[in-house]
Amino acid sequence: MARKEKQLYCLLDRLSNYVENRDELGSIIGYAVIGSLIDFETNSRDQQEIQFEEIKSVYSGIENAIHTCRKQTNSYEALCDLHLKVQPYMNDQIKNNDIPNTNSNLLTNIVNNLINRRGNYEDKLRRNGLAILEQVLERGPLRRKIDVLNRDHTTIKTYFSN
């Protein structure tokens, strides 16, 4: 059985215990996903290995958000911390309107989806974060590690880049 704490289900369930406001929770999830992939680097050429590294990076980003929410007096402060990291990056991408220079295909797909659709990217991040939360909590925990990594990566890719 996979370690339960290293999958989206358990991480998002824990995060939701620290964030009462659902809109803030959706935004924190969205910003944590992008923020965790901004500095993503890999030496791998194997697509599946890259996907596993991407999802592990996302896990770390969500774990950091949990830690920040636990440490701060309220979740809004954690959201502000994440916003400070992601906003300059997204503003550059919007201004330049080109493909992000990153090793993460997932981040490239997410950013392209956010900047090439009408509306406010921050609102899209919030809505996508809430959609992932609802889908993952409804799905429940997964057992096998390979299933966890594949399904979690697919979930993020589906909700953030389609």
C-alpha positions as CSV (number, residue, x, y, z in Angstrom):
1,M,0.0,0.0,0.0
2,A,1.3,3.5,-0.9
3,R,2.2,5.9,1.9
4,K,-1.1,7.7,2.2
5,E,0.4,11.0,3.1
6,K,2.2,11.1,-0.3
7,Q,-0.8,11.5,-2.5
8,L,-3.2,14.3,-3.4
9,Y,-6.0,12.8,-1.5
10,C,-4.3,12.9,1.9
11,L,-2.4,16.2,1.2
12,L,-5.6,18.0,0.1
13,D,-7.6,16.6,3.0
14,R,-5.0,17.8,5.5
15,L,-4.8,21.2,3.8
16,S,-8.6,21.6,4.0
17,N,-8.3,21.2,7.7
18,Y,-6.3,24.4,7.9
19,V,-8.3,26.5,5.5
20,E,-11.9,27.3,6.3
21,N,-12.7,29.6,3.3
22,R,-13.3,27.5,0.2
23,D,-12.2,30.2,-2.2
24,E,-8.9,30.6,-0.4
25,L,-8.5,26.8,-0.4
26,G,-9.0,26.6,-4.1
27,S,-6.6,29.5,-4.7
28,I,-4.0,28.0,-2.4
29,I,-4.2,24.7,-4.3
30,G,-3.8,26.5,-7.6
31,Y,-1.0,28.6,-6.5
32,A,0.8,25.7,-4.8
33,V,0.6,23.7,-8.0
34,I,2.1,26.4,-10.2
35,G,4.6,27.6,-7.5
36,S,5.9,24.1,-7.1
37,L,6.7,23.7,-10.8
38,I,8.2,27.2,-11.5
39,D,11.7,26.0,-10.4
40,F,11.2,22.4,-11.6
41,E,14.3,20.8,-13.0
42,T,15.1,17.3,-14.3
43,N,17.8,15.5,-16.0
44,S,15.6,12.7,-17.2
45,R,14.6,12.1,-20.8
46,D,12.0,9.5,-19.9
47,Q,8.5,11.0,-20.0
48,Q,7.0,8.8,-17.3
49,E,9.9,9.6,-15.0
50,I,9.5,13.3,-15.7
51,Q,5.8,13.1,-14.8
52,F,6.6,11.3,-11.5
53,E,9.1,14.1,-10.7
54,E,6.6,16.7,-11.5
55,I,3.9,15.2,-9.3
56,K,6.4,14.8,-6.5
57,S,7.3,18.5,-6.9
58,V,3.5,19.3,-6.6
59,Y,3.3,17.2,-3.5
60,S,6.2,19.2,-2.0
61,G,4.4,22.4,-2.9
62,I,1.2,21.4,-1.2
63,E,3.2,20.1,1.9
64,N,4.8,23.6,2.0
65,A,1.4,25.2,1.8
66,I,0.2,23.0,4.7
67,H,3.2,23.9,6.8
68,T,2.7,27.6,6.0
69,C,-1.0,27.4,6.9
70,R,-0.2,25.7,10.2
71,K,2.5,28.2,11.0
72,Q,0.5,31.4,10.1
73,T,-2.4,32.8,12.1
74,N,-4.7,32.5,9.1
75,S,-4.8,30.9,5.7
76,Y,-4.9,34.3,3.9
77,E,-1.3,34.9,4.9
78,A,-0.3,31.5,3.3
79,L,-2.2,32.5,0.2
80,C,-0.3,35.8,0.1
81,D,3.0,34.0,0.3
82,L,2.1,31.8,-2.6
83,H,0.8,34.7,-4.6
84,L,4.1,36.6,-4.2
85,K,5.9,33.7,-5.8
86,V,3.5,33.0,-8.6
87,Q,2.2,36.4,-9.6
88,P,5.5,37.8,-11.1
89,Y,6.0,34.6,-13.0
90,M,2.5,34.7,-14.4
91,N,2.7,38.4,-15.2
92,D,5.8,37.7,-17.2
93,Q,4.2,34.9,-19.1
94,I,1.1,37.0,-19.9
95,K,3.2,40.0,-20.9
96,N,5.5,38.0,-23.2
97,N,2.7,35.6,-24.3
98,D,5.1,32.9,-25.2
99,I,5.8,29.3,-24.1
100,P,7.4,29.1,-20.7
101,N,11.0,28.1,-20.6
102,T,10.8,25.2,-18.2
103,N,11.6,21.5,-18.0
104,S,8.0,20.9,-16.8
105,N,5.6,20.0,-19.6
106,L,2.8,20.1,-17.0
107,L,3.7,23.8,-16.1
108,T,3.9,24.7,-19.8
109,N,0.4,23.2,-20.4
110,I,-1.1,24.9,-17.3
111,V,0.4,28.3,-18.1
112,N,-0.7,28.1,-21.8
113,N,-4.2,27.2,-20.6
114,L,-4.4,30.0,-18.2
115,I,-3.1,32.8,-20.4
116,N,-4.8,31.7,-23.6
117,R,-8.3,31.7,-22.2
118,R,-10.4,34.8,-21.6
119,G,-10.8,36.0,-18.1
120,N,-8.7,36.4,-15.0
121,Y,-6.0,33.6,-14.5
122,E,-6.4,34.0,-10.7
123,D,-10.1,33.1,-10.8
124,K,-9.3,30.1,-13.1
125,L,-6.7,28.9,-10.7
126,R,-9.2,29.1,-7.8
127,R,-11.9,27.3,-9.7
128,N,-9.4,24.6,-10.9
129,G,-8.1,24.2,-7.4
130,L,-11.6,23.6,-6.1
131,A,-12.4,21.2,-8.9
132,I,-9.3,19.1,-8.1
133,L,-10.2,19.2,-4.4
134,E,-13.7,17.9,-5.0
135,Q,-12.6,15.3,-7.5
136,V,-9.8,13.9,-5.4
137,L,-11.7,13.9,-2.1
138,E,-14.7,12.1,-3.9
139,R,-12.3,9.6,-5.4
140,G,-10.6,8.8,-2.1
141,P,-7.1,7.4,-1.4
142,L,-5.4,5.1,-3.8
143,R,-3.5,2.0,-2.8
144,R,-0.6,1.3,-5.3
145,K,2.2,3.9,-5.6
146,I,2.2,3.7,-9.4
147,D,-1.5,4.3,-9.5
148,V,-1.2,7.2,-7.1
149,L,1.5,8.9,-9.2
150,N,-0.2,8.3,-12.5
151,R,-3.7,9.3,-11.3
152,D,-2.6,12.4,-9.4
153,H,-0.6,13.6,-12.4
154,T,-3.5,13.0,-14.8
155,T,-5.9,14.7,-12.4
156,I,-3.8,17.9,-12.3
157,K,-3.2,17.8,-16.0
158,T,-6.9,17.3,-16.7
159,Y,-8.2,20.1,-14.5
160,F,-5.4,22.7,-15.0
161,S,-4.5,22.3,-18.6
162,N,-7.7,21.3,-20.5
